[in-house]
């Protein structure tokens, strides 16, 4: 399966801000996981996906109230039971947050189960991201 990018958008509102008046990292993490989950759910049954680990969310600049953020997520690596998503957050084409999340595919008993998915990167960027995901 080729790598497919999924985009979601959020308007940063007053209730999303921290005590510095910028986007709260906790709200960002919520949206970050949601975005990665949407990418995973696009290739397997959403009921079989659980989040295992956020590998990091690196902020390159603060995000302010009123800005619209775009989350681009894609499953970049598939193991036997895991799916690794890369998520990048953009404002007007500028990357403001970036990171990876590992999801596990589970069966009805809640234990990890093979998913049978293979991911084939087609661009140099996706090949680089896949190598970074392998190193996590």
C-alpha positions as CSV (number, residue, x, y, z in Angstrom):
1,X,0.0,0.0,0.0
2,X,1.3,3.5,-0.9
3,X,1.6,6.2,1.8
4,X,-1.5,8.4,1.8
5,X,-1.7,11.8,3.5
6,X,-4.8,12.8,5.4
7,X,-5.5,16.4,6.4
8,X,-7.6,17.7,9.3
9,X,-7.9,21.4,10.4
10,X,-8.5,23.1,13.7
11,X,-9.2,26.7,14.6
12,X,-7.2,27.7,17.7
13,X,-9.7,29.2,20.1
14,X,-9.4,30.8,23.5
15,X,-10.2,27.5,25.3
16,X,-7.2,25.9,23.5
17,X,-4.6,28.3,25.0
18,X,-2.2,27.9,27.9
19,X,-1.2,30.5,30.5
20,X,1.1,32.2,28.0
21,X,-1.7,32.7,25.6
22,X,-0.5,30.2,23.0
23,X,-1.7,26.8,22.0
24,X,-1.6,24.4,25.0
25,X,0.6,21.3,24.4
26,X,-2.1,19.1,25.9
27,X,-4.7,20.2,23.3
28,X,-2.1,19.8,20.6
29,X,-1.4,16.2,21.8
30,X,-5.2,15.5,21.7
31,X,-5.4,16.7,18.1
32,X,-2.1,15.1,17.2
33,X,-3.3,11.6,18.3
34,X,-6.7,12.2,16.6
35,X,-5.0,13.0,13.4
36,X,-2.8,9.9,13.5
37,X,-5.7,7.8,14.4
38,X,-7.6,9.0,11.3
39,X,-4.7,7.9,9.2
40,X,-4.6,4.5,10.8
41,X,-8.4,4.1,10.6
42,X,-8.2,4.8,6.9
43,X,-6.4,1.5,6.3
44,X,-7.8,-0.8,9.0
45,X,-10.8,-1.1,11.2
46,X,-10.8,1.7,13.8
47,X,-12.1,-0.6,16.5
48,X,-8.8,-2.5,16.2
49,X,-6.5,0.5,16.8
50,X,-5.0,1.7,20.1
51,X,-2.4,4.3,20.7
52,X,0.8,2.9,22.2
53,X,3.2,5.9,22.2
54,X,3.6,9.5,21.2
55,X,7.3,9.6,20.2
56,X,7.4,13.4,20.4
57,X,5.9,16.6,19.3
58,X,8.6,19.1,18.4
59,X,7.3,22.7,18.3
60,X,9.2,25.1,16.1
61,X,7.2,28.2,17.2
62,X,4.2,29.1,19.3
63,X,0.7,28.9,17.9
64,X,-1.6,31.8,18.6
65,X,-5.4,32.2,19.0
66,X,-7.2,32.6,15.7
67,X,-4.7,30.7,13.7
68,X,-5.9,27.7,11.6
69,X,-3.7,24.7,11.9
70,X,-3.6,21.9,9.4
71,X,-2.6,18.4,10.5
72,X,-1.1,16.1,7.8
73,X,-0.9,12.5,9.0
74,X,0.2,9.4,7.2
75,X,1.0,5.9,8.2
76,X,4.7,5.7,7.3
77,X,5.6,2.3,8.7
78,X,3.8,-1.0,9.4
79,X,5.2,-3.8,11.5
80,X,3.5,-7.1,12.2
81,X,1.1,-5.5,14.7
82,X,2.2,-1.8,14.8
83,X,1.4,1.2,12.6
84,X,3.6,4.2,12.9
85,X,2.1,7.6,11.9
86,X,4.0,10.7,11.0
87,X,2.1,13.9,11.8
88,X,3.1,17.4,10.8
89,X,1.2,20.5,11.7
90,X,1.3,23.5,9.4
91,X,0.2,27.1,9.4
92,X,0.2,28.7,6.0
93,X,2.6,26.0,4.7
94,X,5.1,26.5,7.6
95,X,5.7,23.4,9.8
96,X,5.1,24.4,13.4
97,X,4.9,20.9,15.1
98,X,6.1,17.5,13.9
99,X,6.4,14.0,15.4
100,X,5.5,10.3,15.3
101,X,2.9,8.1,17.0
102,X,2.9,4.3,17.3
103,X,-0.5,2.5,17.2
104,X,-1.0,-1.2,17.8
105,X,-3.5,-3.3,16.0
106,X,-5.5,-5.4,18.5
107,X,-8.1,-8.2,18.2
108,X,-11.4,-8.5,20.0
109,X,-9.6,-9.6,23.2
110,X,-7.6,-6.4,23.3
111,X,-4.3,-8.2,22.6
112,X,-2.0,-7.3,19.7
113,X,-2.9,-9.0,16.5
114,X,-1.3,-9.0,13.0
115,X,-2.9,-6.6,10.5
116,X,-1.4,-7.8,7.3
117,X,-0.7,-4.2,6.1
118,X,2.5,-3.3,4.2
119,X,3.5,0.3,3.5
120,X,5.6,1.3,0.5
121,X,7.0,4.8,0.5
122,X,7.1,6.3,-3.0
123,X,8.9,9.6,-2.4
124,X,12.3,10.3,-1.1
125,X,10.7,12.3,1.8
126,X,8.5,9.2,2.8
127,X,11.6,6.9,2.6
128,X,13.4,9.2,5.0
129,X,10.4,9.3,7.3
130,X,10.2,5.6,7.2
131,X,13.8,5.2,8.2
132,X,13.3,7.7,11.1
133,X,10.2,5.6,12.2
134,X,12.3,2.4,12.1
135,X,14.8,4.1,14.5
136,X,12.2,4.9,17.1
